[in-house]
Amino acid sequence: MNDLELFERYDWVAEPSDAKERIDKFVTEQNEDWTRSQVQSWIKEGRVSVNGESVKNNYKLSADDEVTLRVPPPKEMMIKAEPMPLEIVYEDSDLVVVNKPRGMVVHPAPGHYTGTLVNGLLAHCKDLSGINGVLRPGIVHRIDKDTSGLLMVAKNDKAHVGLAEQLKEHTVNRKYVAIVHGVIPHEMGTIDAPIGRDPKNRQQMAVVFENSKPAVTHFVVLERFKEYTLVELKLETGRTHQIRVHMKYIGYPLAGDPKYGPKNTLELDGQALHAKTLGFDHPRTGEHLEFEAPLPQEMLDVIEYLRQV
């Protein structure tokens, strides 16, 4: 391994509950964008060490083991422009607003470099902000693979900084529509509960009060069904899986959610969640822009079904 390479470094300490777990499984669980095969390749290349020593894939952890991963920087050639149909809601010389379909990954990750929104955007406009690096050019914020809806993308660094600052200041208007399990009795509510990595399952986030960040979600009931509720949710903060985690926390998990929902649910390919509204001030002109994306047909069909049962 070349010592002059600029590596992205990750460090963890194994908990007692991690004892006897294989190192390749442990590292894979630290990031949902990493595949087991990718992690195994890194281990074979000597990029993973335990207590300062290289290990093999079948190494079994002990409590308090210090694990280090050094990921090499991505190469420009890895991310290719791929022409694909994109629903562009708005575009000018500074930014793009796109309505992402369900099932599309926003940006490439190690082991997954094609078919993403970034691949399509590179073919569409070629000029994207470089602030987030080669893997995530122009990406100011993201939504999950199986969540549909609106995303803003920066074409230059000035626009990127301006949009990111609005997200940090919680002035971006982001509203979602979701179908959740259970019948919510009250008309509206606010969930103010910090979110961090789930200590029991590192591939999930959870409401935890240590090693967490503040998270606030507001919701309004739109329609009630026999065993489900249609809700509109407004994000005040933007934590990973925030809506999915918060709704599970208050006992109304999202329908179809394979990670946070119950097994007995509606037949959906992923969670019933749509980023409907996106409003922000233009980073150059200061003009307030607001966009709405109608619910995808799949969600409309499910809502109609629930009205009949």
Salt bridges, closest charged atoms under 4 A:
ASP11 OD2 - ARG9 NE 2.87
ASP18 OD1 - ARG202 NH1 3.07
GLU21 OE2 - LYS25 NZ 3.03
ASP24 OD2 - ARG22 NH2 2.85
ASP24 OD2 - ARG36 NE 3.27
GLU29 OE2 - LYS25 NZ 2.70
GLU32 OE2 - ARG142 NH2 3.90
GLU32 OE2 - HIS241 NE2 3.36
GLU32 OE1 - LYS259 NZ 3.78
ASP33 OD2 - ARG142 NH1 3.77
GLU45 OE1 - ARG47 NE 2.73
GLU91 OE1 - HIS124 NE2 2.83
GLU91 OE2 - LYS155 NZ 2.83
ASP92 OD2 - HIS282 NE2 2.66
ASP94 OD2 - HIS282 NE2 3.89
ASP94 OD1 - ARG284 NH2 2.78
ASP144 OD1 - HIS241 NE2 3.64
ASP144 OD2 - ARG244 NH1 2.92
GLU187 OE2 - ARG224 NH2 2.96
GLU223 OE2 - ARG307 NE 2.87
GLU232 OE2 - LYS276 NZ 2.76
GLU236 OE1 - HIS218 NE2 2.69
ASP257 OD1 - ARG244 NH2 2.78
ASP281 OD1 - HIS288 ND1 3.01
GLU290 OE1 - HIS288 NE2 2.86
GLU298 OE1 - ARG102 NE 2.77
GLU304 OE1 - ARG307 NH1 3.40
